[in-house]
Amino acid sequence: MTEKTEAGRFIVFEGIDGSGKSSQVRLLGEELKNLGVRHLLTAEHTRGTVGMLIEDVVRRRKTLDPESLQICFVADRVAHWNEEVSPALKDGRVVVSDRFYGSTVAYGGAVCDPEILLQVNRLLVPDPELTILVDVAPEVAMARMDIRGEGKTIFEKKERLEGVRERYKWLAEKFGNAWVTIDGSGSEAEVHELVMKQIRMREVIPGII
């Protein structure tokens, strides 16, 4: 993929389901709104045509072989980039996404070579400026989902999430300063403060000091 020329900033939150990353996306959005920073909050998989097929598969409403499902995630991501993320960045907005290609590598790496998944994604979409990995133990994440009464997806088994967590750690080590790992075991407010500390320190968002 060619180097980005967009004027905005692209920040991604990653983590296993139940890590609290979606709450952190929301809280960062509230912070940006209060500061008057133009932004877009978005998420993967999307609600587009391919994204809704993915939703049906992960919720066990439809079946698809694991390798084909990973291709669907990539296709949905390319559409997400072209139709939402890139235009917002060119408009100078800060884009904050709940998941990006790290999720495909971390989750899909159970059925496909994670290096190949990473290469395929990076050929088709650029790297974010910063990826924030909200890290929690699988048992903590699953307990949170039970409390919230959320229906489990095909990925949400303790043993599977342990592998996903390890692949996230592998990505964080591989990308160095482009990824930061945050301890997600605290309260929403505590984790948000850790997130904001990293954003201020890295000066990744203009206007946040």
C-alpha positions in Angstrom: 0.0 0.0 0.0 1.3 3.5 -0.9 2.1 5.9 2.0 -0.9 7.9 3.3 -1.3 11.5 2.2 -4.4 12.2 4.3 -4.4 15.3 6.6 -6.2 13.6 9.5 -5.1 11.1 12.1 -6.1 7.5 12.2 -6.2 5.8 15.6 -7.3 2.2 16.2 -8.4 0.3 19.3 -7.8 -3.4 19.5 -8.4 -6.1 22.0 -10.2 -9.3 22.7 -14.0 -9.1 23.0 -14.8 -7.9 26.5 -11.6 -6.0 26.8 -13.4 -2.7 27.1 -12.0 -1.2 23.8 -15.4 -0.1 22.5 -16.0 1.9 25.7 -12.6 3.5 25.2 -13.5 4.5 21.7 -16.7 6.1 23.0 -14.8 7.9 25.8 -12.1 9.2 23.4 -14.9 10.4 21.2 -16.5 12.4 24.0 -13.1 13.9 24.8 -12.6 15.0 21.2 -16.1 16.5 21.1 -15.5 18.4 24.2 -12.2 19.8 22.8 -13.8 20.7 19.5 -11.7 18.3 17.5 -13.4 17.2 14.3 -13.6 13.4 14.3 -15.3 10.2 13.2 -15.9 7.2 15.3 -16.2 4.0 13.3 -15.9 0.2 13.8 -15.3 -3.1 12.1 -16.8 -5.2 10.9 -19.1 -2.7 9.2 -22.8 -2.7 8.6 -22.2 -2.9 4.8 -23.1 -5.9 2.6 -20.0 -7.9 3.5 -20.0 -6.8 7.1 -23.6 -8.1 7.6 -22.6 -11.4 6.2 -19.8 -11.6 8.7 -22.3 -10.7 11.5 -24.5 -13.6 10.5 -21.6 -16.0 10.4 -20.1 -15.0 13.8 -23.5 -15.1 15.4 -24.0 -18.6 14.0 -27.0 -17.6 11.8 -25.1 -18.6 8.6 -22.1 -20.9 8.0 -18.9 -20.2 6.0 -15.6 -22.0 6.0 -13.0 -20.2 8.2 -10.6 -19.3 5.4 -13.4 -17.6 3.4 -14.5 -15.7 6.5 -11.1 -14.2 6.7 -11.3 -13.1 3.1 -14.7 -11.4 4.0 -13.0 -9.5 6.8 -10.4 -8.2 4.4 -13.0 -7.2 1.8 -15.1 -5.4 4.4 -12.0 -3.6 5.6 -11.1 -2.3 2.1 -14.6 -1.0 1.6 -14.5 0.6 5.1 -11.2 2.3 4.2 -12.3 3.5 0.8 -15.8 4.6 1.8 -15.4 6.0 5.3 -11.9 6.2 6.8 -10.0 7.7 3.8 -12.6 10.4 3.0 -12.7 11.5 6.7 -8.9 11.7 6.9 -8.7 13.7 3.7 -11.2 16.1 5.3 -8.8 16.6 8.2 -10.7 14.7 10.8 -9.4 12.3 13.5 -10.7 8.9 12.8 -11.0 6.5 15.7 -11.8 2.9 14.8 -13.0 0.0 17.0 -10.8 -2.7 15.3 -8.8 -2.7 12.1 -6.5 -5.3 10.5 -5.0 -6.3 13.8 -8.2 -8.1 14.6 -8.1 -10.2 11.5 -4.5 -11.2 12.2 -5.2 -11.9 15.9 -8.4 -13.8 15.4 -7.9 -15.2 11.9 -4.4 -16.4 12.8 -6.0 -19.4 14.4 -6.9 -20.7 11.0 -4.5 -18.9 8.6 -0.9 -18.0 8.8 -0.8 -14.6 10.7 2.1 -13.4 8.7 0.3 -13.9 5.4 -2.9 -12.3 6.8 -0.8 -9.3 7.9 0.9 -9.0 4.5 -2.4 -9.2 2.6 -4.0 -6.5 4.7 -1.0 -4.2 4.5 -1.0 -4.5 0.7 -4.6 -3.2 0.6 -4.9 -0.6 3.5 -2.4 1.7 5.2 -1.2 1.4 8.8 -2.8 3.5 11.4 -0.8 6.3 13.1 -1.4 4.6 16.4 -3.0 1.3 17.5 -4.0 1.0 21.2 -4.2 -2.5 22.5 -6.5 -2.8 25.5 -5.2 -5.9 27.1 -7.1 -8.1 29.6 -7.0 -11.7 30.5 -9.6 -13.9 28.7 -11.3 -14.9 32.0 -11.8 -11.2 32.9 -13.2 -10.4 29.4 -15.6 -13.4 29.5 -16.8 -12.4 33.0 -17.5 -8.9 31.7 -19.5 -10.3 28.8 -21.5 -12.6 31.1 -22.4 -9.6 33.4 -23.6 -7.6 30.4 -25.6 -10.6 29.1 -24.0 -10.5 25.7 -24.4 -13.4 23.3 -21.2 -15.2 22.5 -19.7 -15.2 19.0 -17.9 -18.2 17.4 -14.6 -16.7 18.7 -15.5 -16.4 22.4 -14.1 -19.4 24.1 -11.4 -19.1 26.8 -8.8 -21.3 25.0 -9.4 -19.5 21.7 -9.2 -16.0 23.3 -5.8 -17.0 24.9 -4.4 -17.6 21.4 -5.9 -14.3 20.2 -4.3 -12.4 23.1 -0.9 -13.9 22.3 -1.2 -12.9 18.6 -2.1 -9.4 19.7 1.0 -9.3 21.9 3.0 -10.5 18.9 1.7 -7.7 16.8 2.4 -5.1 19.5 6.0 -6.3 19.7 6.4 -6.4 15.9 5.1 -2.8 15.3 7.0 -1.2 18.2 6.1 2.4 18.8 3.2 2.3 16.4 1.3 0.1 19.0 0.9 0.8 22.7 -0.5 -1.8 25.2 -2.8 -0.5 27.9 -3.8 -2.5 31.0 -7.6 -2.8 30.5 -8.3 -4.5 33.9 -9.2 -1.2 35.7 -12.4 0.8 35.6 -13.5 2.6 32.4 -12.3 5.9 33.8 -8.9 4.5 34.9 -8.3 2.9 31.5 -9.4 6.1 29.7 -6.8 8.1 31.7 -4.1 5.6 30.6 -5.2 6.1 27.0 -5.2 9.9 27.2 -1.7 9.8 28.8 -0.3 7.9 25.8 -2.1 10.2 23.3 -0.7 13.3 25.0 2.8 11.8 25.3 2.9 10.8 21.7 1.2 14.0 20.5 -0.7 11.9 18.0 -3.8 14.2 18.0 -3.4 17.9 17.3 -5.1 20.0 20.0 -4.6 17.4 22.8 -1.7 18.4 25.1 
